[in-house]
Amino acid sequence: MPKVLISDKLSPAAVQIFKDRGLDVDFKPGLKPAELREIIAGYDGLAIRSATKVTRELLDAAPKLKVVGRAGIGVDNVDVTSATARGVVVMNTPFGNAITTAEHAIAMMFALARQIPEASASTKAGKWEKNRFMGVELFGKTLGLIGCGNIGSIVADRALGLKMKVIAFDPFLSEKRAVEIGVEKVELNDLIARADFLTLHTPLTEQTKNVISRDAIARMKKGARLINCARGGLVDEAALFDALKSGHLAGAALDVFETEPATESPLFGLENVVCTPHLGAATAEAQENVALQVADQMADFLLTGAVSNAINMPSVTAEEAPRLKPYMELARLLGGMAGQLTAAQDGAIKAIRVEYEGSVAELNLRPLTAAALAGVLTPLLGSVNMVNAPVLAKQRGIEVAETTVERSGEYQTLVRLTVVTDRFERAIAGTLVAENKPRLVAIKGIAVEADFAAHMLYVTNQDKPGFIGRFGTALADAGVNIATFHLGRSAPGGDAICLVGLDGPMPDGVLAGVRELPLVVQATALAF
């Protein structure tokens, strides 16, 4: 059974889920990086929170690793690029702590507006400074959201309940969705200039780093207030300090910082700054939710192939996985055959087209296309799977096209994969037969009905009398047993294809002899 390591503190309920699903699980929070690298080689899955850093070096030490599950939203402690390159699925849990984090942002906004932390400290010190703490109402103020996904939309809902005007900037927010949740969709510069309160709900990426820059802060309203419960690094903290010190901004509430743990900062000395130690997801309910969710997601993937909330792979639901599995195998086999034939002819791939016809066209096709790409690229590049295949194809400038035809043709369901190189174009088609068994039905437009075998020999030849006899004799004289034998031709006397299933690998010497036979155009040994 797959083996999972939990290297950060997770709810005991998550450990139990892995055990109940039949997985072998080790709970070892607090490992030092070197200690983790020493043991990671034995695991198929790694469950983490924010403490564990999944670096390229760690991934290099984990040849068996198939999935990293982050109990939480942010994956900035995971080298997703390196994980993808190694074919490791990276999952997060975007919904388990959404309400908790949104509530914390609202709480920070209240605390900032009414100076609650300072007022509390003053009162506990025996003072009664009623006139010192003059706050502002949230009613009627404009709240600007940078990021309006799961958390941002919940914040918007709560703010609308407070009768605030809510504006949002999010490149992925559609006009229809904005209307549904009751916000005004605006451009970033407009939001910065209009917001009385500005709150951040976006991941930290190259594009969002210091999105609240010195220039952005200068363009904010005088007296505006900033809340960040998303990620450190979204705000230029030095510029924020200067704006708060000068009075340009009235205050800031920060749950996250550029460097964490944040044990010291110039911002800590300012009365108009509210700080918490990354508490956005710190409720009992959220901790339990994300732990249970990541355990279920990882178990589903390792046991059934279902993919939920993956950062670097198309999603496959638990309900879809059994139905998709035979189609994914068909796509992989078609791709594997095309890749091996292309590698044998030293063709530089320019494009890969995958066509889905009939009932298959109604399915979730992204995993099927990813499986087909993995099949094509593995003979050319080595270790390729559904996770890294699309990235590798893009890196090499290979154009990938996916088309569907819902009507059925000669077959109820058909997958056709075409590889285009700078020298030729080859199409291979297949279907599923009884009990969802993959079957080859056409190569280069020539009908060839054949089951896939672990070892096969593909031969193209001129359709002339005597070829089959000489071919069969050559294999028999070499002691190569034929398990299955399939023929196809474009027309009498034209191009022909011979596809042979073998009991074992094709010996190189025998393959060389077949290539020397009269009428043979190409002979390639295949392995699946």
C-alpha positions, 0 to 999 in steps of 0.5 A, spaced: 500 500 500 502 507 498 506 510 504 504 517 507 509 521 511 505 527 515 511 532 517 507 538 520 502 538 525 495 535 523 489 533 527 489 526 529 483 525 525 487 526 519 492 520 521 486 516 522 483 517 515 489 515 512 489 508 516 482 507 515 483 508 508 488 502 508 494 507 507 501 506 511 502 513 515 507 516 519 506 522 523 513 525 524 512 533 525 518 537 527 523 534 522 529 538 520 530 539 513 536 534 513 532 529 517 526 529 512 531 528 506 534 522 509 527 518 510 523 521 504 525 516 499 520 511 502 514 515 501 509 516 496 505 522 499 507 528 503 502 531 507 504 538 510 502 545 513 507 551 512 513 549 516 515 544 511 519 546 505 518 542 499 524 544 495 528 541 489 533 538 493 527 534 497 524 532 491 530 530 488 531 525 494 524 522 493 524 518 487 517 515 489 513 521 491 507 522 487 503 527 491 504 533 496 498 535 500 498 542 503 493 543 509 491 550 507 491 555 501 498 557 500 503 553 497 509 558 497 513 553 501 512 548 495 517 548 489 511 547 485 515 548 478 520 542 481 515 538 483 511 539 476 518 537 473 518 531 477 511 529 476 509 530 483 502 532 484 501 538 488 494 539 492 492 544 497 485 545 501 482 552 498 475 551 502 477 548 509 479 555 512 476 560 507 471 562 512 476 563 518 480 567 514 475 571 511 472 572 518 479 574 521 480 579 515 473 582 518 475 582 525 482 586 523 478 591 519 474 592 526 480 592 530 483 597 526 477 602 525 476 602 532 483 602 535 481 596 539 488 593 541 490 600 543 484 601 547 484 595 550 491 595 553 490 602 555 484 600 559 488 594 562 493 599 564 488 603 569 487 609 564 480 611 562 482 615 555 475 615 552 477 621 548 484 618 545 481 613 541 476 616 536 475 611 531 471 611 524 465 607 522 465 602 517 458 604 514 458 607 508 465 606 507 468 603 500 472 597 501 477 595 496 478 587 495 485 585 491 483 578 490 475 576 489 476 568 490 473 563 495 476 568 501 475 575 498 468 573 496 466 571 503 469 578 505 465 581 500 459 578 503 460 580 510 462 587 508 455 588 504 452 586 510 455 592 514 452 596 508 459 598 505 460 599 498 465 593 495 469 594 489 474 588 487 480 587 482 481 580 480 483 578 473 479 572 474 473 575 476 467 575 471 462 581 470 457 576 471 460 573 478 461 580 480 454 582 479 452 575 483 456 577 489 454 584 489 461 587 488 463 592 482 469 590 478 474 595 477 481 596 475 487 595 480 489 603 479 482 605 480 481 600 486 487 603 490 485 610 489 478 609 491 478 605 497 477 607 504 479 600 507 483 596 502 484 588 503 488 583 500 486 576 498 491 573 493 496 568 493 504 571 493 506 570 485 511 574 481 506 578 479 503 579 485 509 581 489 509 588 492 502 589 489 502 594 494 508 598 492 511 605 494 507 608 488 501 604 490 501 607 497 502 614 494 496 613 490 491 611 496 487 616 499 489 620 505 487 616 511 485 610 508 487 603 512 490 597 509 489 590 511 493 584 509 491 577 511 493 573 505 501 573 504 507 577 506 510 580 500 504 583 497 506 589 501 512 593 501 513 594 508 518 599 508 514 604 504 508 602 509 512 604 515 513 611 511 506 612 509 503 610 516 509 615 520 507 621 515 500 620 516 498 619 509 495 612 511 491 612 517 492 605 519 494 598 517 492 591 520 497 585 518 496 578 519 502 576 515 509 579 514 515 578 509 519 574 514 516 569 518 516 568 524 516 576 525 519 577 531 521 584 530 519 590 525 519 597 525 511 597 524 511 594 531 512 600 534 507 604 531 500 605 535 496 605 528 498 598 526 494 592 529 499 585 528 497 578 529 502 572 528 499 569 522 492 567 525 488 567 519 486 560 519 487 559 526 481 556 529 479 549 531 474 548 526 479 550 520 485 546 523 480 540 523 477 542 516 483 542 512 487 536 515 481 532 514 480 535 507 488 534 505 487 527 508 481 525 503 484 528 497 491 524 498 488 518 499 483 518 493 489 520 489 493 514 491 488 509 491 483 511 485 487 516 481 482 522 483 485 529 483 482 534 487 484 541 488 491 540 484 495 546 483 499 543 477 494 537 474 487 537 471 482 535 476 479 528 476 473 527 481 472 520 485 466 519 481 470 520 474 476 516 476 473 509 474 470 512 468 476 515 465 481 510 467 480 506 461 480 512 456 486 514 460 490 508 458 487 508 451 490 515 450 497 513 454 497 507 449 496 511 443 501 516 445 506 511 447 505 508 440 506 514 436 512 516 441 516 510 439 515 510 432 516 518 432 523 516 436 525 511 431 524 516 425 528 521 429 522 526 428 522 533 431 515 534 434 511 540 432 504 539 434 500 533 437 493 533 436 488 529 440 481 528 437 475 525 441 469 522 437 462 519 440 461 518 447 468 519 450 467 527 447 462 528 453 468 526 458 473 530 462 478 531 457 484 534 460 486 528 463 486 524 457 490 529 453 495 529 459 495 522 458 496 522 451 502 527 451 505 523 457 505 517 452 508 521 446 513 524 450 516 518 454 520 515 449 523 521 447 524 524 454 524 519 459 520 519 465 514 523 463 507 523 466 500 526 466 503 532 471 509 534 467 507 532 460 503 538 458 509 543 461 514 539 457 510 540 451 510 547 452 517 548 454 519 545 447 514 549 443 509 543 441 503 545 439 497 541 443 490 541 440 484 538 443 478 537 438 471 533 440 466 530 435 460 528 439 456 524 434 459 517 433 462 514 427 464 507 425 465 506 433 461 508 439 467 512 441 474 513 438 480 517 440 485 519 434 492 522 436 496 525 430 503 527 431 506 532 426 513 533 425 518 537 420 518 530 416 511 527 416 504 526 420 502 520 423 495 519 426 493 513 430 486 511 432 483 507 438 477 505 441 474 501 447 471 494 446 468 489 451 470 490 458 473 497 456 479 494 453 483 498 449 484 496 442 488 499 436 483 500 430 487 505 425 494 507 423 496 512 418 488 512 416 489 504 414 484 500 418 488 495 423 484 492 428 489 489 434 489 489 441 495 492 445 501 487 447 506 488 452 511 487 446 510 488 439 513 489 432 510 494 427 512 493 420 510 498 414 511 494 407 509 494 400 503 490 399 506 484 394 506 477 394 511 473 398 512 478 403 508 475 409 512 468 408 518 471 408 517 475 414 514 469 418 520 465 416 525 470 418 521 470 425 521 463 426 528 461 424 530 466 429 526 463 434 521 469 435 514 466 437 508 470 434 502 471 439 498 475 435 498 477 427 494 483 424 495 486 417 492 492 414 493 496 407 491 502 404 489 499 397 491 492 393 499 493 392 499 499 396 502 501 403 501 495 408 502 495 415 503 489 419 503 489 427 505 483 431 504 481 438 510 478 441 511 473 447 517 477 449 522 483 447 524 483 440 532 481 439 536 487 436 539 482 431 532 479 429 530 486 428 536 488 424 534 482 419 527 484 418 529 491 416 533 487 411 527 483 408 525 485 401 519 490 401 520 492 408 520 500 409 520 501 416 520 496 422 520 498 429 520 494 436 514 497 441 514 496 448 508 498 453 
